[in-house]
Amino acid sequence: MPFQPRVAILTPAPDYDEKWQPAFARKAAALTAAGLVVEPRVWTDPGDLAGHDLVLPLFAWGYQRDVAGWYALLDRLEGEGLPVVNPVPVLRWNSDKAYLSELAAKGVAVVPTVEVAALDDASLAKAMAELGTDDIVIKPAISGGADGTHRIAPGAPIPGDAAGRRRLVQPLMPGILTHGEFSLFFFAGKFSHAIVKRPASGDFRVQEQFGGREEPWEANDGAQALAAAALAAAPAAPVYARVDMVGDAAGALHIMELELIEPSLFLHHAPDKGAAFGSAVYGAI
C-alpha cells in the first residue's frame, strides 16, 4: 500500500461565525486525491500534533481576533519542530501587513499605505495629506475577512473600534469599485488560476459575507509578474499562495495583500479542480 501521510488541517474555533465547511471540503478532497489523510484540528486547541507528517493552517480563520493565541501557536509549532506548510517564518511574516512596506522598499507596486500607531483625528489628517486623498480605507495591521476595515468618507468620524489603535491607512483604490479585486493562486511556485471578486452595490468589500461575488479571470503576464515579484519577498518560498491586487485610477495594478496563511483558494475555479494544490502539499512532505 502506498505511503499515505497524515495531515492536520487547523480549523476555526467553534464560535467562529463565518461559513467555512464548503471550502474545507474542497481542499480536503484535493488533498485526499493526492494521497494524503486529512484530519481537522481546531487551531485554538489543536492537541498533540506530533504524529502528523504535516500541519496546514489552511483554516485558522479568526486568528486576527486572538493575536496572542496565534503567535503562541506559531511559537509552539516552531519550538516542537513540527513540519508546517507554509513554513512558520512565512506564517509569522505574513501575519502582520507591515510586510507591505518591505514589498514597497523592494520596488513592488503595492497599495500606498501609511501606518499609524494610535489613530486619532490629527494622525488621520496627516495620513490623508501624505496619501493625497480624503477618501480612504483603514484596517488593522493584523486582520482578516475585512474585520475592522472601514471606508471613511471626508469629514466622517473615526470608527470607535479604531480610535487610538494601530491602523493602516490606504486610499480607496478606484479599481475596486469599477473592476473589482483580482486574486492569483500559486502552488509550488507555479501559477494555477485567477478570479476577480466584486463588491455588492454600495460597498467596497469583496468578501462573500458582505455580498461580494467572484468569477474566473484570465490573469495577463503583467499581473502574474507582479504577483511573482511580491511572493519573492517572502522569507521562504510558499507552497500555496494567493495574491490579491487592485487597480488604481489609471488601471495599473497594485498588491493589496499576500495570503500565505489561511486563504480561500477557490479551487472550484481551478482548471484541475485542485490537483496542483494537492501535489504541491504532498511534495512538501
Buried (B, 14 or more C-beta within 10 A) or exposed (E): EEEEBBBBBBBBBEEBEBEBEEBBEBBBBBBBBBEBEBEBBBBBEBEEBEEBBBBBBBBBBBBBBBBEBBBEBBEEBBEEEBBBBBBBBBBBBBBBBBBBBEBBEEEBBBBBBBBBEEBBEEBBEBBBEEBEBBBBBBBBBBBBBBBBBBBBEEEEEBBEEBBEBBBBBBBBBBBBBEBBBBBBBBBBEEBBBBBBBBBEEEBBBBBBEBBBEBEBBEBEEEBBEBBBBBBEBBBEBBBBBBBBBBBBEEEEBBBBBBBBBBBBBBBEBBEBBBBBBBBBBBEBE
